[in-house]
Amino acid sequence: GKCHNEVVLAPMFERLSTESVQDQLPYSVTLISMPATTECRRGFSVTVESASSNYATTVQVKEVNRMHISPNNRNAIHPGDRILEINGTPVRTLRVEE
């Protein structure tokens, strides 16, 4: 007979789209290298939030000045992006003053 607990699984992306799968995902992680310019600028500023008085909880990109970012990275960083690591160190383990 017919199964009473039948489950129908719909495909994740039913329609063809001009967007890439990465554009449709809610989050992505990108590893980028942001060397300083000759004027010692990196081309973006951040805000640091802290749950305690000593350690950073969240580091978020506040502003981006694309003139100071290499062409390879200009579209990789946006206001609102969260920075998870700096030089391989998780930001949650960094002291706020760092």
N, C-alpha and C positions, 0 to 999 in steps of 0.2 A: 503494500500500500504506500500511500504518500506520507512523507515524514511531516510530523506536526510542528517540528522545531526548525523548519526550513528557513534559512537566512539567505537573502539576496544581497550580494556585495556589488555596489556600484563602482565603476572605475573612478580613480582619484580625480582625473582630469577628463571629463566627458567630451568637451568641445576642443577643437583645434584652436590654438591661440597664437597670436603673434608674440606674446610674452614668453620668455624662456621660463623653464621650471624654476630657476633661481629667483626670478622676479616675482613668482607666485608664492614662494615660501615666506613665512613671517620673519625669519631670522637667517642671517648668514654670518660666517666668521671669515675674515680676510686678514691674512698676514701681510703687512706692508713694512717697508723700510723707509723711514722719513729722515734722511740726512739733513743737517742744517745747511742753509745757504751760506755764501761767503759773509753775509751780514749777521750770521748766527741766528737766523730765523727758521722756523719750521713751517710756518704758514697756517697755523691754527692755534686757537686758545681753548682751554678746558675749564670746566667747573669740577670741583672736588667736593663730594659729600661724605660725611663721616658719621657713623653711628656712635662711635666713642670719640673721645677728644684726641686720640693719638693716631689711629689708623684710618686710611681711606676705605670707604665702602664702595663708592662709585666714582669713576672718572668719566666724564661725558664731554664730547666735543661741543664747545659753545659757538665758536665762529670759525670760518674757514676763509683764508685769503689765498685764492688759487694762484695769484701771481708769484707766490713764494713756494709753491709746490711743484715738483717735477711733473712734466706732462704724463708720465706713466702712472702717477698716483692721483692726479686731479679729480678723477671720478670715483676714487676709492674711499674718500673720507667726506663725511657730511655732518652738518650740525645735527646733534641728537645722537650720533653714534656713541656707543659705550666702548671705552678702552679697557680691555680685559687684562693685558699684560704689557709691561714695558721692559724691553731687553730680556724677555723670558721670565720675568718676575711678576706673579699675579699682583694686581694693584691692591687687592684687599690685604696684602701683607706689607704694603709700603706705609711708612709713616707719612702723615699729612704734609709735613714740611719737605718731603722728598719730591 
